[in-house]
Amino acid sequence: MSEISKQIVDQIESGKLNDAKDSIFQGIKQKAADAVDMKRVEMSVDWANGENLETDISDTE
């Protein structure tokens, strides 16, 4: 279980529902940011691989 998940459970258990709500939104934003970062990495790798393929093709012609 992630740290933010533990924090949310602890906040709900202690009755701090507004804090838990804020933590949930914080966790969602963090997961979304991680997904965007991974998508950028994938796009960069795909772009770099495509560039290498074009170079390889032009070398053989």
mmCIF file as Biopython writes it, N, C-alpha, C and O atoms, coordinates in Angstrom:
data_model
#
loop_
_atom_site.group_PDB
_atom_site.id
_atom_site.type_symbol
_atom_site.label_atom_id
_atom_site.label_alt_id
_atom_site.label_comp_id
_atom_site.label_asym_id
_atom_site.label_entity_id
_atom_site.label_seq_id
_atom_site.pdbx_PDB_ins_code
_atom_site.Cartn_x
_atom_site.Cartn_y
_atom_site.Cartn_z
_atom_site.occupancy
_atom_site.B_iso_or_equiv
_atom_site.auth_seq_id
_atom_site.auth_asym_id
_atom_site.pdbx_PDB_model_num
ATOM 1   N N  . MET A ? 1  ? 0.852   -1.170 0.000   1.0 0.0 1  A 1 
ATOM 2   C CA . MET A ? 1  ? 0.000   0.000  0.000   1.0 0.0 1  A 1 
ATOM 3   C C  . MET A ? 1  ? 0.900   1.236  0.000   1.0 0.0 1  A 1 
ATOM 4   O O  . MET A ? 1  ? 1.902   1.285  0.714   1.0 0.0 1  A 1 
ATOM 5   N N  . SER A ? 2  ? 0.538   2.218  -0.795  1.0 0.0 2  A 1 
ATOM 6   C CA . SER A ? 2  ? 1.360   3.417  -0.885  1.0 0.0 2  A 1 
ATOM 7   C C  . SER A ? 2  ? 1.195   4.283  0.363   1.0 0.0 2  A 1 
ATOM 8   O O  . SER A ? 2  ? 0.265   4.109  1.150   1.0 0.0 2  A 1 
ATOM 9   N N  . GLU A ? 3  ? 2.111   5.201  0.512   1.0 0.0 3  A 1 
ATOM 10  C CA . GLU A ? 3  ? 2.097   6.092  1.679   1.0 0.0 3  A 1 
ATOM 11  C C  . GLU A ? 3  ? 0.842   6.958  1.698   1.0 0.0 3  A 1 
ATOM 12  O O  . GLU A ? 3  ? 0.257   7.176  2.758   1.0 0.0 3  A 1 
ATOM 13  N N  . ILE A ? 4  ? 0.429   7.449  0.548   1.0 0.0 4  A 1 
ATOM 14  C CA . ILE A ? 4  ? -0.766  8.293  0.498   1.0 0.0 4  A 1 
ATOM 15  C C  . ILE A ? 4  ? -2.003  7.482  0.859   1.0 0.0 4  A 1 
ATOM 16  O O  . ILE A ? 4  ? -2.919  8.003  1.496   1.0 0.0 4  A 1 
ATOM 17  N N  . SER A ? 5  ? -2.041  6.217  0.461   1.0 0.0 5  A 1 
ATOM 18  C CA . SER A ? 5  ? -3.174  5.356  0.810   1.0 0.0 5  A 1 
ATOM 19  C C  . SER A ? 5  ? -3.266  5.152  2.312   1.0 0.0 5  A 1 
ATOM 20  O O  . SER A ? 5  ? -4.351  5.213  2.891   1.0 0.0 5  A 1 
ATOM 21  N N  . LYS A ? 6  ? -2.132  4.911  2.936   1.0 0.0 6  A 1 
ATOM 22  C CA . LYS A ? 6  ? -2.103  4.751  4.390   1.0 0.0 6  A 1 
ATOM 23  C C  . LYS A ? 6  ? -2.562  6.028  5.079   1.0 0.0 6  A 1 
ATOM 24  O O  . LYS A ? 6  ? -3.298  5.983  6.064   1.0 0.0 6  A 1 
ATOM 25  N N  . GLN A ? 7  ? -2.130  7.143  4.564   1.0 0.0 7  A 1 
ATOM 26  C CA . GLN A ? 7  ? -2.506  8.439  5.132   1.0 0.0 7  A 1 
ATOM 27  C C  . GLN A ? 7  ? -4.021  8.646  5.030   1.0 0.0 7  A 1 
ATOM 28  O O  . GLN A ? 7  ? -4.652  9.114  5.978   1.0 0.0 7  A 1 
ATOM 29  N N  . ILE A ? 8  ? -4.595  8.300  3.890   1.0 0.0 8  A 1 
ATOM 30  C CA . ILE A ? 8  ? -6.039  8.453  3.688   1.0 0.0 8  A 1 
ATOM 31  C C  . ILE A ? 8  ? -6.809  7.579  4.670   1.0 0.0 8  A 1 
ATOM 32  O O  . ILE A ? 8  ? -7.766  8.034  5.298   1.0 0.0 8  A 1 
ATOM 33  N N  . VAL A ? 9  ? -6.388  6.323  4.800   1.0 0.0 9  A 1 
ATOM 34  C CA . VAL A ? 9  ? -7.066  5.412  5.726   1.0 0.0 9  A 1 
ATOM 35  C C  . VAL A ? 9  ? -6.971  5.928  7.154   1.0 0.0 9  A 1 
ATOM 36  O O  . VAL A ? 9  ? -7.958  5.900  7.890   1.0 0.0 9  A 1 
ATOM 37  N N  . ASP A ? 10 ? -5.804  6.395  7.549   1.0 0.0 10 A 1 
ATOM 38  C CA . ASP A ? 10 ? -5.631  6.936  8.900   1.0 0.0 10 A 1 
ATOM 39  C C  . ASP A ? 10 ? -6.527  8.156  9.128   1.0 0.0 10 A 1 
ATOM 40  O O  . ASP A ? 10 ? -7.119  8.305  10.196  1.0 0.0 10 A 1 
ATOM 41  N N  . GLN A ? 11 ? -6.622  9.014  8.132   1.0 0.0 11 A 1 
ATOM 42  C CA . GLN A ? 11 ? -7.453  10.211 8.264   1.0 0.0 11 A 1 
ATOM 43  C C  . GLN A ? 11 ? -8.929  9.854  8.366   1.0 0.0 11 A 1 
ATOM 44  O O  . GLN A ? 11 ? -9.654  10.456 9.158   1.0 0.0 11 A 1 
ATOM 45  N N  . ILE A ? 12 ? -9.378  8.899  7.589   1.0 0.0 12 A 1 
ATOM 46  C CA . ILE A ? 12 ? -10.782 8.470  7.659   1.0 0.0 12 A 1 
ATOM 47  C C  . ILE A ? 12 ? -11.057 7.845  9.019   1.0 0.0 12 A 1 
ATOM 48  O O  . ILE A ? 12 ? -12.082 8.119  9.643   1.0 0.0 12 A 1 
ATOM 49  N N  . GLU A ? 13 ? -10.146 7.016  9.465   1.0 0.0 13 A 1 
ATOM 50  C CA . GLU A ? 13 ? -10.308 6.332  10.747  1.0 0.0 13 A 1 
ATOM 51  C C  . GLU A ? 13 ? -10.404 7.318  11.907  1.0 0.0 13 A 1 
ATOM 52  O O  . GLU A ? 13 ? -11.158 7.093  12.854  1.0 0.0 13 A 1 
ATOM 53  N N  . SER A ? 14 ? -9.647  8.401  11.838  1.0 0.0 14 A 1 
ATOM 54  C CA . SER A ? 14 ? -9.660  9.385  12.919  1.0 0.0 14 A 1 
ATOM 55  C C  . SER A ? 14 ? -10.747 10.448 12.735  1.0 0.0 14 A 1 
ATOM 56  O O  . SER A ? 14 ? -10.845 11.378 13.536  1.0 0.0 14 A 1 
ATOM 57  N N  . GLY A ? 15 ? -11.568 10.313 11.677  1.0 0.0 15 A 1 
ATOM 58  C CA . GLY A ? 15 ? -12.688 11.227 11.476  1.0 0.0 15 A 1 
ATOM 59  C C  . GLY A ? 15 ? -12.339 12.526 10.773  1.0 0.0 15 A 1 
ATOM 60  O O  . GLY A ? 15 ? -13.157 13.445 10.736  1.0 0.0 15 A 1 
ATOM 61  N N  . LYS A ? 16 ? -11.147 12.618 10.220  1.0 0.0 16 A 1 
ATOM 62  C CA . LYS A ? 16 ? -10.718 13.825 9.510   1.0 0.0 16 A 1 
ATOM 63  C C  . LYS A ? 16 ? -11.080 13.686 8.027   1.0 0.0 16 A 1 
ATOM 64  O O  . LYS A ? 16 ? -10.212 13.516 7.171   1.0 0.0 16 A 1 
ATOM 65  N N  . LEU A ? 17 ? -12.372 13.762 7.751   1.0 0.0 17 A 1 
ATOM 66  C CA . LEU A ? 17 ? -12.848 13.486 6.398   1.0 0.0 17 A 1 
ATOM 67  C C  . LEU A ? 17 ? -12.428 14.551 5.393   1.0 0.0 17 A 1 
ATOM 68  O O  . LEU A ? 17 ? -12.135 14.223 4.243   1.0 0.0 17 A 1 
ATOM 69  N N  . ASN A ? 18 ? -12.390 15.810 5.795   1.0 0.0 18 A 1 
ATOM 70  C CA . ASN A ? 18 ? -11.942 16.863 4.873   1.0 0.0 18 A 1 
ATOM 71  C C  . ASN A ? 18 ? -10.467 16.683 4.514   1.0 0.0 18 A 1 
ATOM 72  O O  . ASN A ? 18 ? -10.072 16.877 3.364   1.0 0.0 18 A 1 
ATOM 73  N N  . ASP A ? 19 ? -9.660  16.312 5.505   1.0 0.0 19 A 1 
ATOM 74  C CA . ASP A ? 19 ? -8.243  16.043 5.230   1.0 0.0 19 A 1 
ATOM 75  C C  . ASP A ? 19 ? -8.103  14.839 4.304   1.0 0.0 19 A 1 
ATOM 76  O O  . ASP A ? 19 ? -7.265  14.834 3.402   1.0 0.0 19 A 1 
ATOM 77  N N  . ALA A ? 20 ? -8.937  13.809 4.536   1.0 0.0 20 A 1 
ATOM 78  C CA . ALA A ? 20 ? -8.902  12.615 3.686   1.0 0.0 20 A 1 
ATOM 79  C C  . ALA A ? 20 ? -9.273  12.973 2.249   1.0 0.0 20 A 1 
ATOM 80  O O  . ALA A ? 20 ? -8.660  12.484 1.300   1.0 0.0 20 A 1 
ATOM 81  N N  . LYS A ? 21 ? -10.284 13.830 2.097   1.0 0.0 21 A 1 
ATOM 82  C CA . LYS A ? 21 ? -10.706 14.256 0.753   1.0 0.0 21 A 1 
ATOM 83  C C  . LYS A ? 21 ? -9.559  14.971 0.044   1.0 0.0 21 A 1 
ATOM 84  O O  . LYS A ? 21 ? -9.295  14.723 -1.133  1.0 0.0 21 A 1 
ATOM 85  N N  . ASP A ? 22 ? -8.881  15.859 0.767   1.0 0.0 22 A 1 
ATOM 86  C CA . ASP A ? 22 ? -7.743  16.569 0.180   1.0 0.0 22 A 1 
ATOM 87  C C  . ASP A ? 22 ? -6.621  15.598 -0.202  1.0 0.0 22 A 1 
ATOM 88  O O  . ASP A ? 22 ? -5.984  15.749 -1.245  1.0 0.0 22 A 1 
ATOM 89  N N  . SER A ? 23 ? -6.392  14.609 0.649   1.0 0.0 23 A 1 
ATOM 90  C CA . SER A ? 23 ? -5.351  13.611 0.371   1.0 0.0 23 A 1 
ATOM 91  C C  . SER A ? 23 ? -5.708  12.771 -0.844  1.0 0.0 23 A 1 
ATOM 92  O O  . SER A ? 23 ? -4.834  12.412 -1.633  1.0 0.0 23 A 1 
ATOM 93  N N  . ILE A ? 24 ? -6.986  12.458 -0.997  1.0 0.0 24 A 1 
ATOM 94  C CA . ILE A ? 24 ? -7.425  11.683 -2.170  1.0 0.0 24 A 1 
ATOM 95  C C  . ILE A ? 24 ? -7.142  12.472 -3.444  1.0 0.0 24 A 1 
ATOM 96  O O  . ILE A ? 24 ? -6.601  11.927 -4.406  1.0 0.0 24 A 1 
ATOM 97  N N  . PHE A ? 25 ? -7.502  13.746 -3.454  1.0 0.0 25 A 1 
ATOM 98  C CA . PHE A ? 25 ? -7.237  14.573 -4.637  1.0 0.0 25 A 1 
ATOM 99  C C  . PHE A ? 25 ? -5.740  14.701 -4.898  1.0 0.0 25 A 1 
ATOM 100 O O  . PHE A ? 25 ? -5.305  14.702 -6.049  1.0 0.0 25 A 1 
ATOM 101 N N  . GLN A ? 26 ? -4.954  14.810 -3.830  1.0 0.0 26 A 1 
ATOM 102 C CA . GLN A ? 26 ? -3.499  14.877 -3.973  1.0 0.0 26 A 1 
ATOM 103 C C  . GLN A ? 26 ? -2.972  13.583 -4.598  1.0 0.0 26 A 1 
ATOM 104 O O  . GLN A ? 26 ? -2.114  13.619 -5.481  1.0 0.0 26 A 1 
ATOM 105 N N  . GLY A ? 27 ? -3.486  12.450 -4.140  1.0 0.0 27 A 1 
ATOM 106 C CA . GLY A ? 27 ? -3.069  11.161 -4.696  1.0 0.0 27 A 1 
ATOM 107 C C  . GLY A ? 27 ? -3.447  11.013 -6.153  1.0 0.0 27 A 1 
ATOM 108 O O  . GLY A ? 27 ? -2.670  10.490 -6.951  1.0 0.0 27 A 1 
ATOM 109 N N  . ILE A ? 28 ? -4.642  11.473 -6.504  1.0 0.0 28 A 1 
ATOM 110 C CA . ILE A ? 28 ? -5.091  11.404 -7.898  1.0 0.0 28 A 1 
ATOM 111 C C  . ILE A ? 28 ? -4.207  12.272 -8.785  1.0 0.0 28 A 1 
ATOM 112 O O  . ILE A ? 28 ? -3.815  11.856 -9.876  1.0 0.0 28 A 1 
ATOM 113 N N  . LYS A ? 29 ? -3.895  13.470 -8.319  1.0 0.0 29 A 1 
ATOM 114 C CA . LYS A ? 29 ? -3.030  14.365 -9.109  1.0 0.0 29 A 1 
ATOM 115 C C  . LYS A ? 29 ? -1.643  13.759 -9.286  1.0 0.0 29 A 1 
ATOM 116 O O  . LYS A ? 29 ? -1.047  13.868 -10.357 1.0 0.0 29 A 1 
ATOM 117 N N  . GLN A ? 30 ? -1.129  13.122 -8.236  1.0 0.0 30 A 1 
ATOM 118 C CA . GLN A ? 30 ? 0.202   12.513 -8.328  1.0 0.0 30 A 1 
ATOM 119 C C  . GLN A ? 30 ? 0.205   11.365 -9.333  1.0 0.0 30 A 1 
ATOM 120 O O  . GLN A ? 30 ? 1.128   11.246 -10.139 1.0 0.0 30 A 1 
ATOM 121 N N  . LYS A ? 31 ? -0.822  10.520 -9.287  1.0 0.0 31 A 1 
ATOM 122 C CA . LYS A ? 31 ? -0.920  9.408  -10.238 1.0 0.0 31 A 1 
ATOM 123 C C  . LYS A ? 31 ? -1.052  9.919  -11.673 1.0 0.0 31 A 1 
ATOM 124 O O  . LYS A ? 31 ? -0.455  9.358  -12.592 1.0 0.0 31 A 1 
ATOM 125 N N  . ALA A ? 32 ? -1.827  10.975 -11.860 1.0 0.0 32 A 1 
ATOM 126 C CA . ALA A ? 32 ? -1.985  11.551 -13.197 1.0 0.0 32 A 1 
ATOM 127 C C  . ALA A ? 32 ? -0.660  12.114 -13.698 1.0 0.0 32 A 1 
ATOM 128 O O  . ALA A ? 32 ? -0.311  11.940 -14.866 1.0 0.0 32 A 1 
ATOM 129 N N  . ALA A ? 33 ? 0.073   12.783 -12.826 1.0 0.0 33 A 1 
ATOM 130 C CA . ALA A ? 33 ? 1.377   13.336 -13.208 1.0 0.0 33 A 1 
ATOM 131 C C  . ALA A ? 33 ? 2.347   12.221 -13.572 1.0 0.0 33 A 1 
ATOM 132 O O  . ALA A ? 33 ? 3.106   12.350 -14.532 1.0 0.0 33 A 1 
ATOM 133 N N  . ASP A ? 34 ? 2.329   11.129 -12.815 1.0 0.0 34 A 1 
ATOM 134 C CA . ASP A ? 34 ? 3.192   9.988  -13.127 1.0 0.0 34 A 1 
ATOM 135 C C  . ASP A ? 34 ? 2.847   9.390  -14.485 1.0 0.0 34 A 1 
ATOM 136 O O  . ASP A ? 34 ? 3.734   9.024  -15.256 1.0 0.0 34 A 1 
ATOM 137 N N  . ALA A ? 35 ? 1.552   9.294  -14.770 1.0 0.0 35 A 1 
ATOM 138 C CA . ALA A ? 35 ? 1.117   8.731  -16.055 1.0 0.0 35 A 1 
ATOM 139 C C  . ALA A ? 35 ? 1.555   9.621  -17.210 1.0 0.0 35 A 1 
ATOM 140 O O  . ALA A ? 35 ? 1.992   9.124  -18.249 1.0 0.0 35 A 1 
ATOM 141 N N  . VAL A ? 36 ? 1.441   10.926 -17.034 1.0 0.0 36 A 1 
ATOM 142 C CA . VAL A ? 36 ? 1.859   11.866 -18.082 1.0 0.0 36 A 1 
ATOM 143 C C  . VAL A ? 36 ? 3.364   11.766 -18.295 1.0 0.0 36 A 1 
ATOM 144 O O  . VAL A ? 36 ? 3.829   11.768 -19.435 1.0 0.0 36 A 1 
ATOM 145 N N  . ASP A ? 37 ? 4.127   11.679 -17.211 1.0 0.0 37 A 1 
ATOM 146 C CA . ASP A ? 37 ? 5.576   11.553 -17.330 1.0 0.0 37 A 1 
ATOM 147 C C  . ASP A ? 37 ? 5.959   10.279 -18.075 1.0 0.0 37 A 1 
ATOM 148 O O  . ASP A ? 37 ? 6.851   10.302 -18.922 1.0 0.0 37 A 1 
ATOM 149 N N  . MET A ? 38 ? 5.290   9.165  -17.764 1.0 0.0 38 A 1 
ATOM 150 C CA . MET A ? 38 ? 5.601   7.911  -18.451 1.0 0.0 38 A 1 
ATOM 151 C C  . MET A ? 38 ? 5.229   8.002  -19.927 1.0 0.0 38 A 1 
ATOM 152 O O  . MET A ? 38 ? 5.933   7.455  -20.776 1.0 0.0 38 A 1 
ATOM 153 N N  . LYS A ? 39 ? 4.142   8.680  -20.240 1.0 0.0 39 A 1 
ATOM 154 C CA . LYS A ? 39 ? 3.735   8.839  -21.637 1.0 0.0 39 A 1 
ATOM 155 C C  . LYS A ? 39 ? 4.783   9.651  -22.398 1.0 0.0 39 A 1 
ATOM 156 O O  . LYS A ? 39 ? 5.095   9.353  -23.551 1.0 0.0 39 A 1 
ATOM 157 N N  . ARG A ? 40 ? 5.322   10.680 -21.739 1.0 0.0 40 A 1 
ATOM 158 C CA . ARG A ? 40 ? 6.378   11.482 -22.381 1.0 0.0 40 A 1 
ATOM 159 C C  . ARG A ? 40 ? 7.618   10.638 -22.637 1.0 0.0 40 A 1 
ATOM 160 O O  . ARG A ? 40 ? 8.242   10.755 -23.692 1.0 0.0 40 A 1 
ATOM 161 N N  . VAL A ? 41 ? 7.978   9.790  -21.679 1.0 0.0 41 A 1 
ATOM 162 C CA . VAL A ? 41 ? 9.138   8.918  -21.852 1.0 0.0 41 A 1 
ATOM 163 C C  . VAL A ? 41 ? 8.900   7.971  -23.018 1.0 0.0 41 A 1 
ATOM 164 O O  . VAL A ? 41 ? 9.774   7.787  -23.865 1.0 0.0 41 A 1 
ATOM 165 N N  . GLU A ? 42 ? 7.706   7.367  -23.060 1.0 0.0 42 A 1 
ATOM 166 C CA . GLU A ? 42 ? 7.387   6.450  -24.155 1.0 0.0 42 A 1 
ATOM 167 C C  . GLU A ? 42 ? 7.449   7.155  -25.507 1.0 0.0 42 A 1 
ATOM 168 O O  . GLU A ? 42 ? 7.972   6.603  -26.475 1.0 0.0 42 A 1 
ATOM 169 N N  . MET A ? 43 ? 6.917   8.363  -25.572 1.0 0.0 43 A 1 
ATOM 170 C CA . MET A ? 43 ? 6.947   9.115  -26.832 1.0 0.0 43 A 1 
ATOM 171 C C  . MET A ? 43 ? 8.376   9.443  -27.233 1.0 0.0 43 A 1 
ATOM 172 O O  . MET A ? 43 ? 8.718   9.381  -28.414 1.0 0.0 43 A 1 
ATOM 173 N N  . SER A ? 44 ? 9.210   9.789  -26.267 1.0 0.0 44 A 1 
ATOM 174 C CA . SER A ? 44 ? 10.612  10.109 -26.565 1.0 0.0 44 A 1 
ATOM 175 C C  . SER A ? 44 ? 11.345  8.879  -27.074 1.0 0.0 44 A 1 
ATOM 176 O O  . SER A ? 44 ? 12.121  8.958  -28.026 1.0 0.0 44 A 1 
ATOM 177 N N  . VAL A ? 45 ? 11.096  7.751  -26.440 1.0 0.0 45 A 1 
ATOM 178 C CA . VAL A ? 45 ? 11.750  6.508  -26.867 1.0 0.0 45 A 1 
ATOM 179 C C  . VAL A ? 45 ? 11.276  6.124  -28.256 1.0 0.0 45 A 1 
ATOM 180 O O  . VAL A ? 45 ? 12.078  5.741  -29.108 1.0 0.0 45 A 1 
ATOM 181 N N  . ASP A ? 46 ? 9.958   6.226  -28.490 1.0 0.0 46 A 1 
ATOM 182 C CA . ASP A ? 46 ? 9.422   5.906  -29.818 1.0 0.0 46 A 1 
ATOM 183 C C  . ASP A ? 46 ? 10.026  6.825  -30.868 1.0 0.0 46 A 1 
ATOM 184 O O  . ASP A ? 46 ? 10.386  6.378  -31.957 1.0 0.0 46 A 1 
ATOM 185 N N  . TRP A ? 47 ? 10.137  8.113  -30.541 1.0 0.0 47 A 1 
ATOM 186 C CA . TRP A ? 47 ? 10.705  9.071  -31.477 1.0 0.0 47 A 1 
ATOM 187 C C  . TRP A ? 47 ? 12.168  8.738  -31.764 1.0 0.0 47 A 1 
ATOM 188 O O  . TRP A ? 47 ? 12.602  8.763  -32.916 1.0 0.0 47 A 1 
ATOM 189 N N  . ALA A ? 48 ? 12.920  8.428  -30.717 1.0 0.0 48 A 1 
ATOM 190 C CA . ALA A ? 48 ? 14.337  8.098  -30.885 1.0 0.0 48 A 1 
ATOM 191 C C  . ALA A ? 48 ? 14.492  6.816  -31.693 1.0 0.0 48 A 1 
ATOM 192 O O  . ALA A ? 48 ? 15.367  6.735  -32.555 1.0 0.0 48 A 1 
ATOM 193 N N  . ASN A ? 49 ? 13.669  5.826  -31.433 1.0 0.0 49 A 1 
ATOM 194 C CA . ASN A ? 49 ? 13.726  4.578  -32.196 1.0 0.0 49 A 1 
ATOM 195 C C  . ASN A ? 49 ? 13.353  4.817  -33.648 1.0 0.0 49 A 1 
ATOM 196 O O  . ASN A ? 49 ? 13.960  4.230  -34.544 1.0 0.0 49 A 1 
ATOM 197 N N  . GLY A ? 50 ? 12.386  5.651  -33.892 1.0 0.0 50 A 1 
ATOM 198 C CA . GLY A ? 50 ? 11.995  5.979  -35.261 1.0 0.0 50 A 1 
ATOM 199 C C  . GLY A ? 50 ? 13.106  6.692  -36.006 1.0 0.0 50 A 1 
ATOM 200 O O  . GLY A ? 50 ? 13.329  6.445  -37.191 1.0 0.0 50 A 1 
ATOM 201 N N  . GLU A ? 51 ? 13.801  7.578  -35.307 1.0 0.0 51 A 1 
ATOM 202 C CA . GLU A ? 51 ? 14.917  8.296  -35.916 1.0 0.0 51 A 1 
ATOM 203 C C  . GLU A ? 51 ? 16.034  7.324  -36.269 1.0 0.0 51 A 1 
ATOM 204 O O  . GLU A ? 51 ? 16.635  7.443  -37.337 1.0 0.0 51 A 1 
ATOM 205 N N  . ASN A ? 52 ? 16.319  6.376  -35.404 1.0 0.0 52 A 1 
ATOM 206 C CA . ASN A ? 52 ? 17.355  5.381  -35.665 1.0 0.0 52 A 1 
ATOM 207 C C  . ASN A ? 52 ? 16.976  4.488  -36.841 1.0 0.0 52 A 1 
ATOM 208 O O  . ASN A ? 52 ? 17.826  4.119  -37.651 1.0 0.0 52 A 1 
ATOM 209 N N  . LEU A ? 53 ? 15.688  4.143  -36.928 1.0 0.0 53 A 1 
ATOM 210 C CA . LEU A ? 53 ? 15.239  3.318  -38.049 1.0 0.0 53 A 1 
ATOM 211 C C  . LEU A ? 53 ? 15.411  4.053  -39.366 1.0 0.0 53 A 1 
ATOM 212 O O  . LEU A ? 53 ? 15.829  3.455  -40.357 1.0 0.0 53 A 1 
ATOM 213 N N  . GLU A ? 54 ? 15.096  5.336  -39.393 1.0 0.0 54 A 1 
ATOM 214 C CA . GLU A ? 54 ? 15.254  6.113  -40.618 1.0 0.0 54 A 1 
ATOM 215 C C  . GLU A ? 54 ? 16.715  6.199  -41.014 1.0 0.0 54 A 1 
ATOM 216 O O  . GLU A ? 54 ? 17.039  6.130  -42.199 1.0 0.0 54 A 1 
ATOM 217 N N  . THR A ? 55 ? 17.595  6.347  -40.047 1.0 0.0 55 A 1 
ATOM 218 C CA . THR A ? 55 ? 19.031  6.403  -40.327 1.0 0.0 55 A 1 
ATOM 219 C C  . THR A ? 55 ? 19.504  5.077  -40.894 1.0 0.0 55 A 1 
ATOM 220 O O  . THR A ? 55 ? 20.281  5.047  -41.847 1.0 0.0 55 A 1 
ATOM 221 N N  . ASP A ? 56 ? 19.033  3.967  -40.305 1.0 0.0 56 A 1 
ATOM 222 C CA . ASP A ? 56 ? 19.428  2.646  -40.777 1.0 0.0 56 A 1 
ATOM 223 C C  . ASP A ? 56 ? 18.944  2.412  -42.200 1.0 0.0 56 A 1 
ATOM 224 O O  . ASP A ? 56 ? 19.664  1.828  -43.011 1.0 0.0 56 A 1 
ATOM 225 N N  . ILE A ? 57 ? 17.748  2.855  -42.509 1.0 0.0 57 A 1 
ATOM 226 C CA . ILE A ? 57 ? 17.182  2.658  -43.843 1.0 0.0 57 A 1 
ATOM 227 C C  . ILE A ? 57 ? 17.966  3.476  -44.865 1.0 0.0 57 A 1 
ATOM 228 O O  . ILE A ? 57 ? 18.259  2.983  -45.954 1.0 0.0 57 A 1 
ATOM 229 N N  . SER A ? 58 ? 18.312  4.725  -44.527 1.0 0.0 58 A 1 
ATOM 230 C CA . SER A ? 58 ? 19.028  5.559  -45.489 1.0 0.0 58 A 1 
ATOM 231 C C  . SER A ? 58 ? 20.461  5.070  -45.688 1.0 0.0 58 A 1 
ATOM 232 O O  . SER A ? 58 ? 21.043  5.301  -46.747 1.0 0.0 58 A 1 
ATOM 233 N N  . ASP A ? 59 ? 21.039  4.403  -44.694 1.0 0.0 59 A 1 
ATOM 234 C CA . ASP A ? 59 ? 22.383  3.873  -44.841 1.0 0.0 59 A 1 
ATOM 235 C C  . ASP A ? 59 ? 22.429  2.716  -45.824 1.0 0.0 59 A 1 
ATOM 236 O O  . ASP A ? 59 ? 23.451  2.512  -46.480 1.0 0.0 59 A 1 
ATOM 237 N N  . THR A ? 60 ? 21.346  1.950  -45.943 1.0 0.0 60 A 1 
ATOM 238 C CA . THR A ? 60 ? 21.361  0.785  -46.802 1.0 0.0 60 A 1 
ATOM 239 C C  . THR A ? 60 ? 21.042  1.130  -48.250 1.0 0.0 60 A 1 
ATOM 240 O O  . THR A ? 60 ? 21.244  0.310  -49.145 1.0 0.0 60 A 1 
ATOM 241 N N  . GLU A ? 61 ? 20.545  2.340  -48.481 1.0 0.0 61 A 1 
ATOM 242 C CA . GLU A ? 61 ? 20.170  2.684  -49.866 1.0 0.0 61 A 1 
ATOM 243 C C  . GLU A ? 61 ? 21.341  3.182  -50.653 1.0 0.0 61 A 1 
ATOM 244 O O  . GLU A ? 61 ? 21.198  3.513  -51.830 1.0 0.0 61 A 1 
#
